[in-house]
Amino acid sequence: MSASHRLFSESMRDDENRSVYGKCANPHGHGHNYTVEVTVGGEIDEVTGMVIDLAELDSCVNREVLEPFDHQNLNTLESFREVVPTTENLVIEIQNRLEKALPQKLTVGVRVEETSNNYFEYREEGSAREEEFGEQGIGNRD
């Protein structure tokens, strides 16, 4: 998924934004070719041998993630009108969309790779799904 964003908070002055977000606070924004990984878990259907039909999962990811976010400026989207479009917030938004759209019996995890060195993972803490799936995390590969 390709998208652009500008990291800044309207509650901070320009110099504070530059201090916190560095070059990512550039008024013209910048872009990424994100890699989005979705993990689902649950009981394997005895008849199909699958947790979910992959065509159904692909359709859901296309509808809930790619169509709304691919080739967009994240700052202009309703989801980020009041939230800084960091990759941490992007992964949470994707997680929430997929949890609403996929069957409740599934656990859902989302991992978004921003660069070859940075990735972000999220799983809803405290939800019924979290018991099986784990916690949220952020990673960095050097």
C-alpha positions as CSV (number, residue, x, y, z in Angstrom):
1,M,0.0,0.0,0.0
2,S,1.4,3.4,-0.9
3,A,0.3,6.5,1.0
4,S,1.7,9.9,2.1
5,H,1.4,11.7,5.3
6,R,2.7,14.6,7.3
7,L,3.4,14.1,11.0
8,F,2.4,17.1,13.0
9,S,0.1,17.9,15.9
10,E,-2.1,21.0,15.7
11,S,-1.8,21.3,19.5
12,M,2.0,22.0,19.1
13,R,3.9,24.9,17.7
14,D,5.8,24.4,14.4
15,D,9.2,24.3,16.2
16,E,7.8,21.6,18.6
17,N,6.5,19.6,15.7
18,R,9.9,19.8,14.0
19,S,11.6,18.7,17.3
20,V,9.3,15.7,17.8
21,Y,8.8,14.6,14.2
22,G,11.9,15.8,12.5
23,K,11.8,15.7,8.7
24,C,8.5,13.9,8.9
25,A,6.9,17.3,9.8
26,N,7.7,18.7,6.4
27,P,4.7,20.8,5.3
28,H,4.6,19.0,2.0
29,G,4.5,15.5,3.6
30,H,6.3,12.4,2.5
31,G,5.3,8.9,1.4
32,H,5.8,5.3,2.1
33,N,5.3,2.0,0.4
34,Y,3.8,0.2,3.4
35,T,3.6,-3.6,3.6
36,V,0.5,-4.6,5.5
37,E,0.3,-8.1,7.0
38,V,-2.9,-9.5,8.4
39,T,-3.0,-12.5,10.7
40,V,-6.2,-14.3,11.6
41,G,-6.6,-17.2,14.0
42,G,-9.5,-19.3,15.2
43,E,-10.9,-22.7,15.0
44,I,-10.3,-24.7,11.8
45,D,-13.5,-25.6,10.0
46,E,-13.7,-29.4,9.9
47,V,-15.2,-29.4,6.4
48,T,-13.0,-26.8,4.6
49,G,-9.8,-27.2,6.7
50,M,-9.5,-23.4,6.9
51,V,-9.9,-20.7,9.5
52,I,-11.4,-18.4,6.9
53,D,-11.7,-18.6,3.1
54,L,-8.7,-16.7,1.7
55,A,-10.8,-15.1,-1.0
56,E,-13.1,-13.7,1.8
57,L,-10.1,-12.4,3.7
58,D,-8.6,-10.8,0.6
59,S,-11.9,-9.2,-0.3
60,C,-12.2,-7.8,3.3
61,V,-8.6,-6.4,3.3
62,N,-9.1,-4.8,-0.1
63,R,-12.4,-3.2,1.0
64,E,-11.4,-2.1,4.5
65,V,-7.7,-1.3,3.9
66,L,-6.5,-0.9,0.4
67,E,-9.5,0.9,-1.1
68,P,-9.6,3.6,1.6
69,F,-5.9,4.1,2.1
70,D,-3.9,3.2,-1.0
71,H,-2.5,6.2,-2.9
72,Q,-4.0,8.6,-0.4
73,N,-2.7,11.5,1.7
74,L,-3.6,10.1,5.2
75,N,-3.9,13.6,6.7
76,T,-6.9,14.3,4.5
77,L,-8.9,11.2,5.5
78,E,-11.7,11.2,8.1
79,S,-9.9,8.6,10.2
80,F,-7.0,11.0,10.8
81,R,-8.8,14.4,11.1
82,E,-8.1,14.5,14.8
83,V,-5.3,11.9,15.1
84,V,-1.7,12.3,13.9
85,P,-1.3,9.7,11.0
86,T,1.7,7.9,12.5
87,T,2.1,4.3,11.5
88,E,1.2,3.4,15.1
89,N,-2.2,5.1,14.5
90,L,-2.5,3.6,11.0
91,V,-2.0,0.1,12.3
92,I,-4.6,0.6,15.0
93,E,-7.1,2.0,12.4
94,I,-6.6,-1.0,10.2
95,Q,-7.0,-3.4,13.2
96,N,-10.2,-1.8,14.2
97,R,-11.6,-1.9,10.7
98,L,-10.8,-5.5,10.2
99,E,-12.1,-6.5,13.6
100,K,-15.5,-4.9,12.7
101,A,-15.6,-6.5,9.3
102,L,-14.4,-10.0,9.9
103,P,-16.3,-12.7,11.8
104,Q,-16.2,-12.3,15.6
105,K,-14.9,-15.9,16.0
106,L,-11.5,-14.8,14.5
107,T,-8.6,-13.2,16.2
108,V,-7.0,-10.5,14.1
109,G,-3.5,-9.1,14.1
110,V,-2.0,-6.4,11.9
111,R,1.6,-5.6,11.2
112,V,2.6,-2.6,9.0
113,E,6.1,-2.3,7.8
114,E,6.8,1.4,7.1
115,T,10.5,1.0,6.0
116,S,12.9,-1.9,5.9
117,N,13.9,-0.9,9.4
118,N,10.6,-0.1,11.1
119,Y,7.4,-2.1,11.6
120,F,4.4,-1.8,13.9
121,E,2.1,-4.5,15.2
122,Y,-1.2,-4.2,16.9
123,R,-3.6,-6.5,18.7
124,E,-6.4,-5.2,20.7
125,E,-5.5,-5.4,24.4
126,G,-8.3,-6.5,26.7
127,S,-10.6,-7.7,24.0
128,A,-11.9,-11.2,23.9
129,R,-9.7,-11.8,20.9
130,E,-6.6,-10.6,22.7
131,E,-6.6,-13.5,25.1
132,E,-5.7,-15.9,22.3
133,F,-3.6,-13.5,20.2
134,G,-1.2,-11.5,22.4
135,E,-0.3,-7.8,22.9
136,Q,0.6,-4.8,20.8
137,G,4.2,-4.1,19.9
138,I,6.5,-2.0,17.9
139,G,9.7,-3.3,16.3
140,N,12.8,-1.9,14.7
141,R,15.3,-4.0,12.6
142,D,18.8,-2.6,12.3
